Amino acid sequence: MIRLLVLVLIAATVSGCETTDDALTNDAMPTAITGPTASAIAGDMASRLAEQVGPAATTTLKLDTDNSDYAKALEAALKGWGYVVITDGKGSKDQKPIELAWSVDTIDGQVLARLRTPAIALGRAYLPTTAGATPASPLSIMQRN
C-alpha cells in the first residue's frame, strides 16, 4: 500500500514538470483561415504586438512563413506597421532580429490566434464573420523573464 502511495506521489510530481525550450516554432499543421478573416486577425494581432515589442524603426522581426493566407496577411500587417520582416532567415550582420512565432487554431467555431517572441506571448480568440473577424475574448499577454 505504501509503495502504491509513493508511486502515485511521484507520478503526480513528475506530471507537473515542464521543460523550458527557447526555440519558438509554429504549429506543424496551421488551421486554414482565408481571405478577410485572415487579414482581420493578422491586422489586430500585429497592432497588439506593436504595442508590446517596441518601435518599428528600431525593431526587426524574424518570421517563419508558409503559403497560408494567414502567414501572408501577418507579414503584410507587420510591414504595414513599419517593421522590417525577415522571412528567409537572412539579415544583415548588424541586425539582431526578434524571433516571432505564430499559430492559429479553430475550436467551437472560434479562431484562437497566438504570437510569441522570446519575451512575450499574445493570444486572443476571434469569431469569424463574412466581413472578417471580431474579437471574442480579451487580449491575453504573457511576459517572460
C-alpha positions in Angstrom: 0.0 0.0 0.0 2.8 2.4 0.9 4.6 1.6 -2.5 1.4 2.5 -4.3 1.1 5.8 -2.4 4.8 6.6 -3.2 4.3 5.8 -6.9 1.2 8.0 -7.0 3.0 10.9 -5.4 6.0 10.5 -7.8 3.7 10.4 -10.8 1.8 13.5 -9.6 5.1 15.4 -9.0 6.6 14.4 -12.4 3.4 15.2 -14.3 3.7 18.8 -13.2 7.2 19.2 -14.6 7.7 21.3 -17.7 10.9 21.7 -19.7 11.9 25.0 -21.0 12.7 25.4 -24.7 14.0 28.7 -26.0 13.2 27.7 -29.6 10.0 29.1 -30.9 8.1 27.0 -33.5 4.9 27.4 -35.5 2.3 24.6 -35.3 3.1 21.8 -37.7 -0.4 22.0 -39.2 -1.8 25.5 -39.0 -5.6 25.9 -39.3 -6.7 27.2 -42.7 -8.3 30.6 -42.4 -8.7 32.6 -45.5 -9.3 36.0 -47.0 -10.9 38.7 -44.9 -10.8 36.5 -41.7 -7.0 36.1 -42.0 -6.5 39.7 -42.8 -8.6 41.0 -39.9 -7.0 38.7 -37.3 -3.5 39.4 -38.6 -4.1 43.1 -38.6 -5.4 43.1 -35.0 -2.6 40.8 -33.7 0.1 42.9 -35.5 -1.3 46.1 -33.8 -1.3 44.5 -30.4 2.3 43.2 -30.9 3.4 46.7 -32.0 2.2 47.9 -28.6 4.5 45.4 -26.8 7.7 44.9 -28.7 8.9 48.4 -29.4 9.2 51.0 -32.1 9.2 49.7 -35.7 12.1 51.9 -36.7 14.5 50.0 -34.4 12.9 46.5 -34.4 13.4 43.8 -36.9 11.3 40.7 -36.8 12.2 37.2 -38.0 9.1 35.3 -39.1 8.9 31.8 -40.5 6.1 31.8 -43.0 4.4 29.3 -45.2 2.0 29.8 -48.1 -1.1 30.2 -46.0 -3.3 33.2 -46.2 -2.7 34.0 -42.5 1.1 33.9 -42.9 0.9 36.3 -45.8 -1.6 38.6 -44.1 0.6 38.6 -40.9 3.7 39.5 -42.8 1.8 42.3 -44.7 0.3 43.7 -41.4 3.7 43.8 -39.7 5.2 45.6 -42.7 2.3 47.9 -42.6 3.2 48.9 -39.1 6.7 49.7 -40.4 8.6 46.6 -39.1 11.4 45.1 -41.1 10.3 41.4 -41.5 12.9 38.8 -42.3 11.3 35.6 -43.7 14.3 33.9 -45.4 16.4 33.8 -42.2 18.9 36.1 -43.6 19.5 39.6 -42.2 22.4 42.0 -42.1 25.2 41.3 -39.6 24.3 44.4 -37.5 20.6 43.3 -37.1 19.5 41.2 -34.2 16.0 40.3 -35.2 13.3 39.2 -32.7 12.2 35.7 -33.5 8.4 35.7 -33.9 6.3 32.5 -34.0 2.6 32.4 -34.7 -0.2 29.9 -34.6 -3.9 29.8 -35.4 -6.3 27.1 -34.2 -10.1 26.7 -34.5 -12.3 25.4 -31.8 -16.1 25.6 -31.3 -16.5 28.0 -34.3 -13.8 30.4 -32.9 -10.3 31.1 -34.1 -7.5 31.3 -31.4 -4.6 33.3 -32.7 -1.2 33.5 -30.9 2.0 35.4 -31.5 5.1 34.5 -29.5 8.6 36.1 -29.1 11.2 35.0 -26.5 10.0 37.8 -24.2 6.2 37.9 -24.8 3.2 35.8 -25.9 -0.1 37.2 -27.1 -3.3 35.3 -27.6 -6.9 36.2 -28.5 -10.0 34.4 -29.7 -12.0 35.6 -32.7 -15.4 35.0 -34.2 -15.1 34.7 -38.0 -17.6 36.7 -39.9 -18.3 37.2 -43.6 -16.6 40.6 -43.5 -13.6 39.4 -41.4 -13.4 38.6 -37.7 -14.3 40.2 -34.4 -12.5 39.7 -31.1 -14.4 37.1 -28.9 -12.1 37.5 -25.9 -9.8 40.0 -24.2 -6.2 40.0 -25.3 -4.0 37.7 -23.3 -0.5 38.9 -22.6 2.2 36.8 -21.0 5.6 38.4 -20.3 8.6 36.2 -19.9 11.7 37.0 -18.0 
